[in-house]
Each structure stands twice: as C-alpha cells, then as structure tokens.
C-alpha cells in the first residue's frame, strides 16, 4: 500500500454484455448509471479508480483489456463485479481473470461486491483511500 492510498481496478462486464432477462426491472442504461454512481461514491471517498469493463466473454479480449487497464496505472486492489463473478456463463472467464491478475499483480487484493451499491463496502474491507480523503 502506498501512503497515497491504493489504486483500485474496477473490473466487470460491460453493461452491454449482460443478459438482463434474469434481472427483471433492470436494463443496460440503469446498470450503467448505477455503476457510474457507485464509482463516483468511491472517488468521493478518496479511492483512485481505474475502470475496466469487459465487452465480451472472450478470454483473449478480456486479457487484452485487463492488460491495458493495469498498464495504464499500477493497481494494488481489484473489485470484481457480481456480473462477472456470479453468472454461471462467465465462470471460466472469471477463473481466467483471477489467474491473470495474480500473474500481473502478485500482491493484489481482491474485493467482491454484490451490486454497484456495495462496492464501497467491499473496498473498505481491503483497500485504502488516499490519505486525508473524506472516506478515511
């Protein structure tokens, strides 16, 4: 951990890649708005966020995107959204992503939310905001 706080990779499926038929009352626009609002809460609490949304379930595409995001700024923690972790069709992709992150950032800390609204709680368990941040 740095004295400036952790940089957190916010990783998940892009809202356009989600099958909303199993989530009545939620659509792509609503999920995108909830994700953005959740990330703003994190920024307001002092977390440095690197958003990384996967457009497809293709492991090669996911790996390329994750490498781009991690190379943009070194990260110390990752929050992996429920859409990637909990959807059965993404199990192999989730496994690939976890192993890739361990390879790229050996000391990375994993944080898991249950919705965009619980991301702040997940990060507070394992990551540090910037020093002097309001959420500290």
C-alpha positions as CSV (number, residue, x, y, z in Angstrom):
1,X,0.0,0.0,0.0
2,X,1.2,3.4,-0.8
3,X,0.9,6.5,1.5
4,X,-1.3,8.0,-1.2
5,X,-3.7,5.1,-0.9
6,X,-4.5,2.2,-3.2
7,X,-5.3,2.4,-6.9
8,X,-8.2,0.1,-7.4
9,X,-9.1,-1.7,-10.7
10,X,-12.9,-1.7,-11.0
11,X,-13.4,-4.8,-13.2
12,X,-16.6,-6.2,-14.5
13,X,-18.7,-7.0,-17.6
14,X,-19.7,-4.0,-19.7
15,X,-23.5,-3.5,-19.2
16,X,-24.0,-4.3,-22.9
17,X,-22.6,-7.8,-22.2
18,X,-25.2,-8.7,-19.5
19,X,-28.3,-10.8,-20.2
20,X,-30.9,-8.7,-18.5
21,X,-33.7,-11.4,-18.9
22,X,-32.8,-12.8,-15.5
23,X,-32.8,-9.3,-13.8
24,X,-36.4,-8.0,-14.1
25,X,-36.7,-4.3,-13.8
26,X,-33.0,-3.6,-14.7
27,X,-31.8,-2.7,-18.2
28,X,-28.5,-1.6,-19.7
29,X,-29.0,2.1,-19.1
30,X,-30.0,1.6,-15.5
31,X,-27.0,-0.7,-14.7
32,X,-24.6,1.7,-16.4
33,X,-26.0,4.6,-14.3
34,X,-25.6,2.5,-11.1
35,X,-22.0,1.6,-12.0
36,X,-21.2,5.2,-12.7
37,X,-22.9,6.4,-9.4
38,X,-21.0,3.7,-7.5
39,X,-17.7,4.7,-9.0
40,X,-18.4,8.3,-8.1
41,X,-19.0,7.3,-4.5
42,X,-15.6,5.6,-4.5
43,X,-13.9,8.7,-5.9
44,X,-15.7,10.9,-3.3
45,X,-14.4,8.5,-0.6
46,X,-10.9,9.0,-1.8
47,X,-10.3,5.9,-3.8
48,X,-8.3,6.1,-7.1
49,X,-10.3,4.1,-9.6
50,X,-9.2,2.5,-12.9
51,X,-12.5,1.4,-14.6
52,X,-12.1,-1.7,-16.7
53,X,-15.3,-3.0,-18.4
54,X,-15.1,-6.2,-20.4
55,X,-17.1,-6.1,-23.7
56,X,-17.3,-9.8,-24.2
57,X,-16.7,-13.2,-22.6
58,X,-13.8,-13.9,-24.9
59,X,-10.7,-14.6,-22.7
60,X,-8.3,-13.2,-25.2
61,X,-10.3,-9.9,-25.5
62,X,-10.6,-9.8,-21.7
63,X,-6.9,-10.4,-21.2
64,X,-6.0,-7.6,-23.7
65,X,-8.4,-5.2,-22.0
66,X,-7.1,-6.0,-18.4
67,X,-3.5,-5.7,-19.5
68,X,-4.4,-2.2,-21.0
69,X,-6.1,-1.1,-17.8
70,X,-3.3,-2.4,-15.5
71,X,-0.5,-0.9,-17.6
72,X,-2.3,2.5,-17.5
73,X,-1.7,2.8,-13.8
74,X,-0.3,0.2,-11.3
75,X,-3.1,-1.2,-9.1
76,X,-3.0,-2.6,-5.6
77,X,-6.6,-3.9,-5.4
78,X,-9.4,-5.0,-7.6
79,X,-13.1,-5.1,-7.1
80,X,-14.7,-7.7,-9.4
81,X,-18.4,-7.1,-10.0
82,X,-21.1,-9.6,-9.4
83,X,-22.0,-9.7,-13.1
84,X,-18.6,-11.4,-13.9
85,X,-18.4,-13.5,-10.7
86,X,-21.9,-14.8,-10.3
87,X,-23.2,-15.5,-13.8
88,X,-22.6,-19.2,-14.5
89,X,-21.8,-18.5,-18.1
90,X,-18.8,-16.4,-17.1
91,X,-17.2,-18.9,-14.7
92,X,-14.3,-19.8,-17.0
93,X,-13.8,-16.2,-17.8
94,X,-13.8,-15.3,-14.1
95,X,-11.2,-18.0,-13.4
96,X,-9.0,-16.7,-16.3
97,X,-9.3,-13.2,-15.0
98,X,-8.3,-14.1,-11.4
99,X,-5.3,-16.1,-12.5
100,X,-4.2,-13.3,-14.9
101,X,-4.5,-10.7,-12.2
102,X,-2.4,-12.8,-9.8
103,X,0.2,-13.1,-12.6
104,X,0.2,-9.4,-13.4
105,X,0.0,-8.1,-9.8
106,X,1.2,-10.8,-7.4
107,X,0.2,-8.9,-4.2
108,X,-3.2,-7.8,-5.5
109,X,-6.1,-7.8,-3.0
110,X,-9.5,-8.9,-4.2
111,X,-12.7,-7.2,-3.2
112,X,-16.1,-8.5,-4.1
113,X,-19.4,-6.6,-4.2
114,X,-23.0,-7.9,-4.5
115,X,-24.1,-4.8,-6.6
116,X,-22.7,-1.5,-7.6
117,X,-24.2,-0.1,-4.4
118,X,-22.0,-2.3,-2.2
119,X,-18.7,-1.7,-3.9
120,X,-17.6,0.9,-1.3
121,X,-18.1,-1.7,1.5
122,X,-16.0,-4.2,-0.4
123,X,-13.2,-1.7,-0.9
124,X,-13.3,-0.6,2.7
125,X,-12.6,-4.2,3.8
126,X,-9.3,-4.5,1.8
127,X,-8.2,-1.2,0.2
128,X,-7.1,2.2,1.5
129,X,-8.3,5.6,0.2
130,X,-5.9,8.4,-0.4
131,X,-4.6,10.0,2.8
132,X,-6.9,12.8,4.1
133,X,-9.8,11.7,1.9
134,X,-13.3,12.2,3.2
135,X,-14.0,8.5,3.4
136,X,-10.9,7.8,5.6
